[in-house]
Amino acid sequence: MWSSAVSGLMSRAPGLSLAVAIAIVATIVGKMFPLIGGPVTGIILGVLIATLVKPGDRLKPGIKTSSKFLLQVSVVILGSQLSLIQVVRVGFDSLPVMVGTLAVCLVAAYFIGRWMGVIGDLRTLIGVGTGICGGSAIAAVTPVIGAAEVAVT
């Protein structure tokens, strides 16, 4: 029992280490350049590494864990820091804008994606990601709509 847990953790360690390293660098750069911020820096670093270096099979289990499970947990923790009063106060004022933006993004993703030949689940994920907050929204919606793994990665 313990050996399989340790084995699972060890198989994820290299990719998780890469994700932690990117997060540390992104946080430092985000503090140096607050206008850009840590999240944007992290996304840029991740895209650059994925494009230029092409992480191998050894890193994939940890990258998958950090890009799915850890991201979802982080979004929940971030959301739990908001008080209900804050949510209600901001929510009522901005609800029409949020719903309108999401609707426009979903409709645009549907029609533009259809025109471009993009499959249905991917169109939905693009619309949600654009309308809400990008990667974390996509990670949260993927299991809800049952999107194929290939649509997300």
Residue, then its C-alpha position, 0 to 999 in steps of 0.5 A: m500500500w505505502s509502496s504504491a503511494v510512494s511510487g505514485l508520488m515519485s513518478r510525479a515529483p519531477g513534473l511537480s518540481l518543474a511546476v513549483a520552480i515556475a511558480i517561484v520564478a513567476t511569483i518573484v517576477g510578479k512582485m518585481f513587475p506588478l502590472i504583469g503579475g505572477p499568474v501571467t508570468g507563470i503562463i508565459l513561462g509554462v508556454l515557453i517551456a512547453t514550446l521550446v523544451k517539450p517536457g518529456d514523459r518523465l515530467k508528464p505525470g507531475i505536470k498533469t497533476s499540477s495542471k488539473f488537481l492542484l489548479q482546481v484545489s487552488v481555485v477552491i482555496l482562493g474562492s474560500q477566502l471571499s466572504l459571502i458579503q463580498v460576493v453578494r456586494v460585488g455580485f449584484d453590481s457585476l452580475p449582468v456584466m459577468v453573465g453578458t460577457l460569458a454569453v458573448c464568449l460562449v456564443a462567439a466560441y460556438f460560431i467561430g469554432r464551428w466555422m473553424g472546425v473545432i470540436g464541440d467540447l473544445r469550443t465550450l472550453i475556449g468560450v468558458g476560458t475566455g469568458i471567465c478566467g482562462g486555465s482555471a475555468i477550463a480545468a474546472v469545467t472539463p470534468v463537468i462537461g466530460a470533455a475528452e483528455v485530448a481537448v484539454t491538453 
